[in-house]
Amino acid sequence: MSRGAVLVGVGVALCLAGCMSYPDQVEGGVGIGLGVDGQPVVHFTSCGSPVVEVVVLQGREGLAEDEENAVVGEWRLDRPATQGFLDLANTAAEEQFLGFDDGVTYLVDVRLEDGNARLAGAEFELADLDALGTDQVLAAEDRVVTVHELAGDCPTR
């Protein structure tokens, strides 16, 4: 087999791997903080397709590579929105909301109306939220920002 054919084969394989059905991440921001009642609240801003669903998953600890994260709760928004918040404890979940436990890592996954897109979510433990000030949220990549700063994650046009 020629070297060119090998390179073409590798290129096709890489393209196929990159075209798998992994959701695209779009610009915007997701943060989780505590509401005035001390309960977790997810704040979101999408720069494109509106948000339709918020899902909280357990972290990857103890899971095999092919295992999916356990769903802790799913909340479908009444109306799609590009910006807003969701009070997890005081909003009815689609199924049973399992609640949060100390020492467990959780992931916030925000899904958009474009079914193959999502916002980069935050990873957190309850202790992380307790350490936040008022009007602060924990965003992707362990950034601590204000709700106002999170809303500014969209580029100006």
ZADO-1210 file (C-alpha; in nm, 4 decimals, padded with zeros to 6 digits):
<atoms>
<atom x="00.0000" y="00.0000" z="00.0000" code="MET" pos="1"/>
<atom x="00.1384" y="00.3397" z="-00.0918" code="SER" pos="2"/>
<atom x="00.2152" y="00.6068" z="00.1626" code="ARG" pos="3"/>
<atom x="-00.0493" y="00.8344" z="00.0053" code="GLY" pos="4"/>
<atom x="-00.3200" y="00.5706" z="00.0453" code="ALA" pos="5"/>
<atom x="-00.2270" y="00.5258" z="00.4116" code="VAL" pos="6"/>
<atom x="-00.2460" y="00.9022" z="00.4705" code="LEU" pos="7"/>
<atom x="-00.5857" y="00.9211" z="00.2985" code="VAL" pos="8"/>
<atom x="-00.7101" y="00.6281" z="00.5107" code="GLY" pos="9"/>
<atom x="-00.5887" y="00.7953" z="00.8306" code="VAL" pos="10"/>
<atom x="-00.7491" y="01.1237" z="00.7227" code="GLY" pos="11"/>
<atom x="-01.0846" y="00.9550" z="00.6591" code="VAL" pos="12"/>
<atom x="-01.0678" y="00.7765" z="00.9954" code="ALA" pos="13"/>
<atom x="-00.9946" y="01.1051" z="01.1756" code="LEU" pos="14"/>
<atom x="-01.2788" y="01.2780" z="00.9929" code="CYS" pos="15"/>
<atom x="-01.5213" y="01.0018" z="01.0877" code="LEU" pos="16"/>
<atom x="-01.4070" y="01.0135" z="01.4489" code="ALA" pos="17"/>
<atom x="-01.4613" y="01.3890" z="01.4508" code="GLY" pos="18"/>
<atom x="-01.8064" y="01.3523" z="01.2957" code="CYS" pos="19"/>
<atom x="-01.9439" y="01.1153" z="01.5596" code="MET" pos="20"/>
<atom x="-02.2693" y="01.2161" z="01.7253" code="SER" pos="21"/>
<atom x="-02.1067" y="01.4063" z="02.0107" code="TYR" pos="22"/>
<atom x="-02.3006" y="01.7252" z="02.0780" code="PRO" pos="23"/>
<atom x="-02.1413" y="02.0455" z="01.9533" code="ASP" pos="24"/>
<atom x="-02.0558" y="02.3000" z="02.2197" code="GLN" pos="25"/>
<atom x="-02.1757" y="02.6472" z="02.1325" code="VAL" pos="26"/>
<atom x="-02.0786" y="02.9839" z="02.2711" code="GLU" pos="27"/>
<atom x="-02.2434" y="03.0955" z="02.5884" code="GLY" pos="28"/>
<atom x="-02.2164" y="03.0110" z="02.9528" code="GLY" pos="29"/>
<atom x="-02.3571" y="02.7910" z="03.2253" code="VAL" pos="30"/>
<atom x="-02.3040" y="02.8490" z="03.5927" code="GLY" pos="31"/>
<atom x="-02.4406" y="02.7025" z="03.9125" code="ILE" pos="32"/>
<atom x="-02.4727" y="02.8877" z="04.2386" code="GLY" pos="33"/>
<atom x="-02.7040" y="02.9124" z="04.5354" code="LEU" pos="34"/>
<atom x="-03.0321" y="03.1010" z="04.5413" code="GLY" pos="35"/>
<atom x="-03.1474" y="03.3181" z="04.8306" code="VAL" pos="36"/>
<atom x="-03.2954" y="03.0066" z="04.9922" code="ASP" pos="37"/>
<atom x="-02.9570" y="02.8273" z="04.9779" code="GLY" pos="38"/>
<atom x="-03.0709" y="02.5834" z="04.7067" code="GLN" pos="39"/>
<atom x="-02.8792" y="02.5223" z="04.3796" code="PRO" pos="40"/>
<atom x="-02.9727" y="02.7446" z="04.0844" code="VAL" pos="41"/>
<atom x="-02.8443" y="02.6991" z="03.7269" code="VAL" pos="42"/>
<atom x="-02.7902" y="03.0196" z="03.5252" code="HIS" pos="43"/>
<atom x="-02.7424" y="03.0037" z="03.1480" code="PHE" pos="44"/>
<atom x="-02.6746" y="03.2217" z="02.8452" code="THR" pos="45"/>
<atom x="-02.6754" y="03.0803" z="02.4928" code="SER" pos="46"/>
<atom x="-02.5348" y="03.2873" z="02.2083" code="CYS" pos="47"/>
<atom x="-02.7281" y="03.0893" z="01.9490" code="GLY" pos="48"/>
<atom x="-02.9929" y="02.8220" z="01.9783" code="SER" pos="49"/>
<atom x="-03.2243" y="02.8553" z="02.2818" code="PRO" pos="50"/>
<atom x="-03.1926" y="02.6339" z="02.5884" code="VAL" pos="51"/>
<atom x="-03.4647" y="02.3692" z="02.6260" code="VAL" pos="52"/>
<atom x="-03.3372" y="02.1382" z="02.9008" code="GLU" pos="53"/>
<atom x="-03.1063" y="02.1284" z="03.2024" code="VAL" pos="54"/>
<atom x="-02.9685" y="01.7909" z="03.3117" code="VAL" pos="55"/>
<atom x="-02.7581" y="01.7231" z="03.6207" code="VAL" pos="56"/>
<atom x="-02.5400" y="01.4142" z="03.6043" code="LEU" pos="57"/>
<atom x="-02.3173" y="01.2415" z="03.8571" code="GLN" pos="58"/>
<atom x="-01.9460" y="01.2668" z="03.7828" code="GLY" pos="59"/>
<atom x="-01.7365" y="00.9996" z="03.6134" code="ARG" pos="60"/>
<atom x="-01.5712" y="00.8618" z="03.9280" code="GLU" pos="61"/>
<atom x="-01.5896" y="00.4829" z="03.9353" code="GLY" pos="62"/>
<atom x="-01.7403" y="00.4507" z="03.5865" code="LEU" pos="63"/>
<atom x="-01.5924" y="00.2471" z="03.3040" code="ALA" pos="64"/>
<atom x="-01.5143" y="00.4360" z="02.9846" code="GLU" pos="65"/>
<atom x="-01.8245" y="00.2977" z="02.8096" code="ASP" pos="66"/>
<atom x="-02.0635" y="00.3678" z="03.1018" code="GLU" pos="67"/>
<atom x="-02.2874" y="00.6716" z="03.0977" code="GLU" pos="68"/>
<atom x="-02.3107" y="00.9163" z="03.3862" code="ASN" pos="69"/>
<atom x="-02.6089" y="00.8600" z="03.6151" code="ALA" pos="70"/>
<atom x="-02.8824" y="01.1203" z="03.5717" code="VAL" pos="71"/>
<atom x="-02.9604" y="01.3001" z="03.8979" code="VAL" pos="72"/>
<atom x="-03.2384" y="01.5149" z="03.7540" code="GLY" pos="73"/>
<atom x="-03.3752" y="01.6549" z="03.4277" code="GLU" pos="74"/>
<atom x="-03.5681" y="01.9776" z="03.3904" code="TRP" pos="75"/>
<atom x="-03.7399" y="02.0837" z="03.0685" code="ARG" pos="76"/>
<atom x="-03.7986" y="02.4578" z="03.0323" code="LEU" pos="77"/>
<atom x="-04.1590" y="02.5714" z="02.9798" code="ASP" pos="78"/>
<atom x="-04.0378" y="02.7851" z="02.6886" code="ARG" pos="79"/>
<atom x="-03.6994" y="02.7794" z="02.5116" code="PRO" pos="80"/>
<atom x="-03.4829" y="03.0722" z="02.6248" code="ALA" pos="81"/>
<atom x="-03.1399" y="03.2086" z="02.5372" code="THR" pos="82"/>
<atom x="-03.0886" y="03.3468" z="02.8867" code="GLN" pos="83"/>
<atom x="-03.2315" y="03.2629" z="03.2255" code="GLY" pos="84"/>
<atom x="-03.2053" y="03.0507" z="03.5372" code="PHE" pos="85"/>
<atom x="-03.3564" y="02.7361" z="03.6812" code="LEU" pos="86"/>
<atom x="-03.4086" y="02.6829" z="04.0542" code="ASP" pos="87"/>
<atom x="-03.3448" y="02.3082" z="04.0766" code="LEU" pos="88"/>
<atom x="-03.5009" y="02.2390" z="04.4152" code="ALA" pos="89"/>
<atom x="-03.8165" y="02.4410" z="04.3498" code="ASN" pos="90"/>
<atom x="-03.8900" y="02.3390" z="03.9899" code="THR" pos="91"/>
<atom x="-04.0558" y="02.0090" z="03.9065" code="ALA" pos="92"/>
<atom x="-03.8132" y="01.7671" z="03.7397" code="ALA" pos="93"/>
<atom x="-03.9144" y="01.5496" z="03.4434" code="GLU" pos="94"/>
<atom x="-03.8570" y="01.2364" z="03.6507" code="GLU" pos="95"/>
<atom x="-03.7532" y="01.1975" z="04.0113" code="GLN" pos="96"/>
<atom x="-03.4884" y="01.4443" z="04.1330" code="PHE" pos="97"/>
<atom x="-03.2434" y="01.2443" z="04.3417" code="LEU" pos="98"/>
<atom x="-03.0991" y="01.5444" z="04.5258" code="GLY" pos="99"/>
<atom x="-02.7345" y="01.6172" z="04.6007" code="PHE" pos="100"/>
<atom x="-02.4965" y="01.4478" z="04.8441" code="ASP" pos="101"/>
<atom x="-02.1830" y="01.5877" z="05.0067" code="ASP" pos="102"/>
<atom x="-01.8545" y="01.4745" z="04.8514" code="GLY" pos="103"/>
<atom x="-02.0097" y="01.3743" z="04.5177" code="VAL" pos="104"/>
<atom x="-01.9094" y="01.5455" z="04.1926" code="THR" pos="105"/>
<atom x="-02.1903" y="01.6585" z="03.9625" code="TYR" pos="106"/>
<atom x="-02.2005" y="01.7935" z="03.6074" code="LEU" pos="107"/>
<atom x="-02.4506" y="02.0438" z="03.4689" code="VAL" pos="108"/>
<atom x="-02.5445" y="01.9719" z="03.1063" code="ASP" pos="109"/>
<atom x="-02.7510" y="02.2355" z="02.9255" code="VAL" pos="110"/>
<atom x="-02.9137" y="02.1162" z="02.6042" code="ARG" pos="111"/>
<atom x="-03.0262" y="02.3424" z="02.3248" code="LEU" pos="112"/>
<atom x="-03.3172" y="02.3479" z="02.0831" code="GLU" pos="113"/>
<atom x="-03.0704" y="02.2434" z="01.8122" code="ASP" pos="114"/>
<atom x="-03.0675" y="01.8795" z="01.9277" code="GLY" pos="115"/>
<atom x="-02.6986" y="01.8319" z="01.8509" code="ASN" pos="116"/>
<atom x="-02.5722" y="02.1281" z="02.0531" code="ALA" pos="117"/>
<atom x="-02.5129" y="02.2067" z="02.4184" code="ARG" pos="118"/>
<atom x="-02.3415" y="02.4619" z="02.6387" code="LEU" pos="119"/>
<atom x="-02.0235" y="02.3749" z="02.8265" code="ALA" pos="120"/>
<atom x="-02.1475" y="02.2987" z="03.1748" code="GLY" pos="121"/>
<atom x="-02.0027" y="02.3341" z="03.5196" code="ALA" pos="122"/>
<atom x="-01.8645" y="02.0548" z="03.7363" code="GLU" pos="123"/>
<atom x="-01.9250" y="02.0953" z="04.1094" code="PHE" pos="124"/>
<atom x="-01.9600" y="01.9538" z="04.4586" code="GLU" pos="125"/>
<atom x="-02.1923" y="02.1036" z="04.7176" code="LEU" pos="126"/>
<atom x="-01.8931" y="02.2421" z="04.9106" code="ALA" pos="127"/>
<atom x="-01.7931" y="02.4390" z="04.5970" code="ASP" pos="128"/>
<atom x="-02.1312" y="02.6107" z="04.5994" code="LEU" pos="129"/>
<atom x="-02.1149" y="02.6875" z="04.9711" code="ASP" pos="130"/>
<atom x="-01.7883" y="02.8760" z="04.9102" code="ALA" pos="131"/>
<atom x="-01.9464" y="03.1139" z="04.6555" code="LEU" pos="132"/>
<atom x="-02.0524" y="03.4646" z="04.7399" code="GLY" pos="133"/>
<atom x="-02.3933" y="03.6036" z="04.6620" code="THR" pos="134"/>
<atom x="-02.4462" y="03.6611" z="04.2893" code="ASP" pos="135"/>
<atom x="-02.1524" y="03.4298" z="04.2060" code="GLN" pos="136"/>
<atom x="-02.1696" y="03.1083" z="04.0056" code="VAL" pos="137"/>
<atom x="-01.9284" y="02.8287" z="03.9282" code="LEU" pos="138"/>
<atom x="-01.8898" y="02.8055" z="03.5500" code="ALA" pos="139"/>
<atom x="-01.7058" y="02.5722" z="03.3119" code="ALA" pos="140"/>
<atom x="-01.3335" y="02.5237" z="03.3719" code="GLU" pos="141"/>
<atom x="-01.3812" y="02.6039" z="03.7439" code="ASP" pos="142"/>
<atom x="-01.4290" y="02.9757" z="03.6751" code="ARG" pos="143"/>
<atom x="-01.6040" y="03.1725" z="03.9485" code="VAL" pos="144"/>
<atom x="-01.7941" y="03.4604" z="03.7904" code="VAL" pos="145"/>
<atom x="-02.0898" y="03.6813" z="03.8668" code="THR" pos="146"/>
<atom x="-02.4228" y="03.6131" z="03.7008" code="VAL" pos="147"/>
<atom x="-02.3733" y="03.9394" z="03.5070" code="HIS" pos="148"/>
<atom x="-02.0306" y="03.8227" z="03.3803" code="GLU" pos="149"/>
<atom x="-02.1788" y="03.4890" z="03.2756" code="LEU" pos="150"/>
<atom x="-02.4358" y="03.6735" z="03.0661" code="ALA" pos="151"/>
<atom x="-02.1448" y="03.8503" z="02.8927" code="GLY" pos="152"/>
<atom x="-01.9956" y="03.5256" z="02.7602" code="ASP" pos="153"/>
<atom x="-02.1457" y="03.5960" z="02.4166" code="CYS" pos="154"/>
<atom x="-01.9210" y="03.7845" z="02.1760" code="PRO" pos="155"/>
<atom x="-02.0420" y="04.1280" z="02.0702" code="THR" pos="156"/>
<atom x="-02.1309" y="04.1535" z="01.7074" code="ARG" pos="157"/>
</atoms>
